[in-house]
């Protein structure tokens, strides 16, 4: 049976928040919200345009002549 052991034991640290470790360095300001929404809207528009082009090409390819 293997018994766990350590050579050096660190003392326990207090549970404190790290202000520099967050993904966001603070609350979203109006400018950041605007840029975030603008990028999201731009991404949605690009996806819609690409989807419409693919749909049109597929419709033309599946067109039947009677």
C-alpha positions as CSV (number, residue, x, y, z in Angstrom):
1,X,0.0,0.0,0.0
2,X,1.3,3.5,-0.9
3,X,1.2,6.1,1.8
4,X,1.2,9.8,0.7
5,X,3.9,12.0,2.2
6,X,5.5,15.4,1.6
7,X,8.9,16.8,2.3
8,X,7.7,20.4,2.8
9,X,4.3,21.5,4.0
10,X,3.1,25.0,3.2
11,X,1.2,26.9,5.8
12,X,-2.5,27.4,4.9
13,X,-3.3,30.8,3.4
14,X,-6.3,33.0,4.1
15,X,-9.1,33.0,1.5
16,X,-8.8,36.4,-0.1
17,X,-10.0,37.5,-3.5
18,X,-7.3,38.2,-6.1
19,X,-8.3,41.5,-7.9
20,X,-5.9,40.8,-10.8
21,X,-7.0,37.2,-11.4
22,X,-10.5,38.0,-12.7
23,X,-11.4,37.6,-16.4
24,X,-12.8,41.1,-16.3
25,X,-10.8,43.8,-14.5
26,X,-13.9,45.5,-13.2
27,X,-17.5,46.2,-14.1
28,X,-18.5,46.6,-17.7
29,X,-18.5,50.3,-18.6
30,X,-20.9,51.7,-21.2
31,X,-18.1,51.7,-23.8
32,X,-17.3,48.1,-23.3
33,X,-21.0,47.1,-23.4
34,X,-21.3,49.0,-26.7
35,X,-18.3,47.3,-28.2
36,X,-19.5,43.9,-27.0
37,X,-22.9,44.3,-28.4
38,X,-21.5,45.7,-31.7
39,X,-19.2,42.7,-32.1
40,X,-22.1,40.3,-31.3
41,X,-24.4,42.0,-33.8
42,X,-21.7,42.0,-36.4
43,X,-21.2,38.3,-35.9
44,X,-24.9,37.5,-36.2
45,X,-25.1,39.6,-39.4
46,X,-22.2,37.8,-41.0
47,X,-23.7,34.4,-40.1
48,X,-27.0,35.4,-41.6
49,X,-25.4,36.6,-44.8
50,X,-23.3,33.4,-45.2
51,X,-26.4,31.3,-44.5
52,X,-28.5,33.2,-47.1
53,X,-25.7,32.7,-49.7
54,X,-25.5,29.0,-49.0
55,X,-29.3,28.7,-49.1
56,X,-29.5,30.5,-52.5
57,X,-26.7,28.3,-53.9
58,X,-28.5,25.1,-52.7
59,X,-31.8,26.3,-54.2
60,X,-30.2,27.0,-57.5
61,X,-28.5,23.6,-57.5
62,X,-31.7,21.8,-56.7
63,X,-33.8,23.7,-59.3
64,X,-35.8,21.4,-61.5
65,X,-36.9,22.2,-65.1
66,X,-40.3,20.8,-66.1
